[in-house]
Amino acid sequence: MKEINYWEQFMATGKIEDFLAYKNVQRQEERATMSAAEGDSDAGGHGTYRDGVKG
């Protein structure tokens, strides 16, 4: 199955719908990246410092 390149499709057609599809894909990718980064950043616990003081 061929992957759709929404930016190229928008540049070819100039349609708003194609631009919005491109932006939607971009946002989904950003959310996936942010979600993965948040999962990796929780190594220290929730709101505690190294000396045990709550923040």
C-alpha positions as CSV (number, residue, x, y, z in Angstrom):
1,M,0.0,0.0,0.0
2,K,1.4,3.4,-1.0
3,E,1.8,5.9,1.8
4,I,0.1,9.2,1.0
5,N,2.4,12.3,1.1
6,Y,-0.2,14.9,2.1
7,W,2.1,17.9,1.6
8,E,2.8,16.9,-2.0
9,Q,-0.9,16.2,-2.6
10,F,-1.7,19.7,-1.2
11,M,1.0,21.3,-3.4
12,A,-0.5,19.6,-6.5
13,T,-4.1,20.4,-5.8
14,G,-4.0,23.5,-3.6
15,K,-7.2,22.3,-1.8
16,I,-7.8,23.3,1.7
17,E,-8.9,19.7,2.5
18,D,-5.5,18.4,1.5
19,F,-3.7,21.0,3.6
20,L,-5.9,20.1,6.6
21,A,-5.1,16.4,6.1
22,Y,-1.4,17.3,6.1
23,K,-1.7,19.3,9.3
24,N,-3.7,16.5,11.0
25,V,-1.0,13.9,10.2
26,Q,1.6,16.4,11.6
27,R,-0.3,16.8,14.8
28,Q,-0.7,13.0,15.2
29,E,3.0,12.5,14.8
30,E,3.8,15.3,17.3
31,R,1.4,13.8,19.8
32,A,3.0,10.4,19.4
33,T,6.5,11.9,19.9
34,M,5.4,13.8,23.0
35,S,3.7,10.8,24.4
36,A,6.8,8.7,24.0
37,A,9.0,11.4,25.5
38,E,6.7,11.7,28.5
39,G,6.8,8.0,29.1
40,D,10.6,8.1,29.2
41,S,10.9,11.1,31.5
42,D,9.2,9.6,34.6
43,A,12.3,8.0,36.0
44,G,12.5,10.1,39.1
45,G,9.0,9.7,40.5
46,H,6.1,12.0,40.8
47,G,7.0,15.4,42.2
48,T,9.7,14.2,44.6
49,Y,13.3,15.4,44.9
50,R,16.3,13.2,45.5
51,D,16.5,14.1,49.2
52,G,12.8,13.1,49.6
53,V,11.4,16.6,49.9
54,K,8.0,16.9,48.1
55,G,7.8,19.6,45.4
